[in-house]
């Protein structure tokens, strides 16, 4: 039996579908799980402060497909490192609710965006607040047995596994690790003249899952799988499997295309081929 699990990012499916329909679609195509999105939009953030967690739990039971990971990008708007006290406090409230949401739904990993701040300038002070609140977040997560894991991003603050490991080592908790995006990592490797697999090796023992995404230099999203991107799927997946990483998520986006099922099916076939 293939021990790897391939998930689909919720935003790859149309917003017009409800959560039951999204799980049905993912299951029908063949995905093993769905990664739920809690982004910076009011609609997605409100999921944490409403009854949506229980709706999702019921949908998982009804449709027979699990949601094992959460992409929590809502901290872009309310970051741990903000100089604004209100935003910092809001970041921790979001974190606490996201962990409770994960606990209700059996979500194992919450992917954190690797930013100290996003809409502000990164400084030594924003990094200080980031580390302080990251420590509080990990303490919250440890109470529920939920893992927090950094996504490697497009900004220089945390665009490599090596940079993410700085904070993983600093916090030094089994509840904090890395959930890298191998497309973003390839862009960073090109920028710095390094090797993406050598960077992945620096996270050994601390990588819990990986995003599979098509990228090119300077392009971080909205590329179709197999259309000339430079992501090194085979090399990265081989290294990750050697490290014991078996949870993967195809990250792509729906933009209202009517042939969304065809697009999702093509992505599934492309990614399963790379995993094999």
Residue pairs with C-beta under 8 A, 6 or more apart in sequence:
2 275
2 276
3 246
4 241
4 246
4 247
4 248
4 275
5 32
5 33
5 68
5 246
5 247
5 248
6 31
6 32
6 33
6 248
6 249
6 250
6 268
6 271
6 272
6 275
7 31
7 32
7 33
7 34
7 35
7 68
7 69
7 247
7 248
7 249
7 250
8 26
8 29
8 31
8 33
8 34
8 35
8 249
8 250
8 264
8 267
8 268
9 35
9 37
9 71
9 211
9 249
9 250
9 251
9 252
9 253
10 22
10 34
10 35
10 36
10 37
10 71
11 37
11 39
11 252
11 253
11 254
12 250
12 251
12 252
12 253
12 254
12 263
12 264
12 267
13 22
13 25
13 26
13 254
13 260
13 264
14 254
14 256
14 260
15 254
17 25
19 55
19 56
19 59
20 59
20 62
20 63
22 34
23 34
23 59
23 60
23 63
23 65
23 67
24 63
24 65
25 261
25 264
26 33
26 34
26 65
26 264
27 63
27 64
27 65
29 261
29 264
29 265
29 268
30 268
30 272
31 65
31 250
31 268
32 65
32 66
33 65
33 66
33 67
33 68
33 69
34 65
34 66
34 67
35 67
35 68
35 69
35 70
35 71
35 111
35 249
36 56
36 67
36 69
36 70
36 71
36 105
36 107
37 44
37 70
37 71
37 73
38 44
38 45
38 47
38 48
38 70
38 71
38 72
38 73
38 74
38 94
38 98
38 101
39 45
39 71
39 73
39 74
39 76
40 73
40 74
40 75
40 76
40 77
40 78
44 74
45 74
45 77
45 94
46 52
47 53
47 101
48 94
48 97
48 98
48 101
49 97
53 100
53 101
53 104
53 105
54 104
56 67
56 104
56 105
57 104
57 105
57 106
60 66
60 67
60 105
60 106
66 106
67 105
67 106
67 107
68 106
68 107
68 108
68 109
68 247
69 107
69 108
69 109
69 110
69 111
69 179
69 209
69 247
69 249
70 98
70 101
70 102
70 107
70 109
70 110
70 111
71 111
71 151
72 94
72 95
72 98
72 110
72 111
72 112
72 113
73 113
74 94
74 98
75 91
75 94
75 95
75 112
75 113
75 115
75 118
76 113
76 115
76 118
76 119
77 87
77 118
77 119
78 87
78 88
78 90
78 91
78 94
79 87
79 88
79 91
79 115
79 116
79 117
79 118
79 120
79 126
79 130
80 88
80 91
80 92
80 116
80 129
80 130
80 132
80 133
80 134
80 137
81 88
81 115
81 116
81 117
81 120
81 122
81 126
81 127
81 128
81 129
81 130
81 133
82 88
82 91
82 117
82 120
82 126
82 129
83 117
83 120
83 125
83 126
83 129
88 129
88 133
91 133
92 133
92 136
92 137
95 136
95 137
95 140
96 140
98 110
99 110
99 140
99 141
99 143
99 144
99 146
100 144
101 107
102 108
102 110
102 144
102 146
103 144
103 146
107 146
108 146
108 147
109 146
109 147
109 148
109 149
109 179
109 208
109 209
109 247
110 141
110 146
110 147
110 148
110 149
111 149
111 150
111 151
111 179
111 209
111 211
112 137
112 148
112 149
112 150
112 151
113 150
113 151
113 153
114 150
114 151
114 152
114 153
114 157
114 158
114 159
114 163
114 164
115 153
115 155
115 157
115 158
116 122
116 126
116 127
116 129
116 130
116 157
117 126
117 130
118 155
120 126
122 155
122 157
131 167
131 170
131 171
134 167
134 171
134 176
135 171
137 148
138 148
138 171
138 173
138 175
138 176
141 147
141 148
141 175
141 176
142 173
142 174
142 175
145 175
146 175
147 175
147 176
147 177
147 208
148 175
148 176
148 177
149 176
149 177
149 178
149 179
149 207
149 208
149 209
150 158
150 164
150 167
150 168
150 176
150 177
150 178
150 179
150 180
151 179
151 180
151 181
151 184
151 211
152 158
152 159
152 160
152 161
152 163
152 164
152 178
152 180
152 181
152 184
152 185
152 188
153 159
153 181
153 184
154 184
154 187
154 220
157 163
158 164
158 167
159 184
159 185
159 187
159 188
159 191
160 185
160 188
160 189
160 192
160 194
160 199
161 178
161 180
161 185
161 199
161 200
161 202
161 203
161 207
162 199
162 202
164 178
164 180
164 203
165 178
165 202
165 203
165 206
167 176
168 176
168 177
168 178
168 203
168 206
177 203
177 206
177 207
177 208
178 203
178 206
178 207
178 208
179 207
179 208
179 209
179 210
179 211
180 200
180 203
180 207
180 210
180 211
181 210
181 211
181 213
181 251
182 196
182 200
182 210
182 211
182 212
182 213
182 231
182 232
182 233
182 236
182 237
183 211
183 212
183 213
183 214
183 215
183 220
183 229
183 231
183 251
184 211
184 213
184 215
184 220
185 196
185 199
185 200
185 236
186 196
186 215
186 230
186 231
186 232
186 236
187 215
187 216
187 217
187 218
187 219
187 220
188 194
188 196
188 199
189 195
189 196
189 199
190 217
190 230
191 217
196 232
196 235
196 236
197 232
197 235
197 236
197 239
200 207
200 236
200 239
200 240
200 243
201 239
203 243
204 243
205 243
207 240
207 243
207 245
208 245
208 247
209 245
209 247
209 248
209 249
210 236
210 237
210 240
210 245
210 247
210 248
210 249
211 248
211 249
211 251
212 231
212 233
212 237
212 248
212 249
212 250
212 251
212 271
212 274
213 221
213 223
213 231
213 250
213 251
213 252
214 223
214 224
214 225
214 226
214 227
214 229
214 231
214 252
215 221
215 223
215 229
215 230
215 231
216 223
216 228
216 229
216 230
217 230
221 253
222 252
222 253
222 255
223 229
224 252
224 263
225 250
225 252
225 266
225 267
225 270
225 271
226 270
233 274
234 274
237 248
237 274
237 275
240 248
248 271
248 275
250 267
250 268
250 271
252 263
252 267
254 260
254 263
257 263
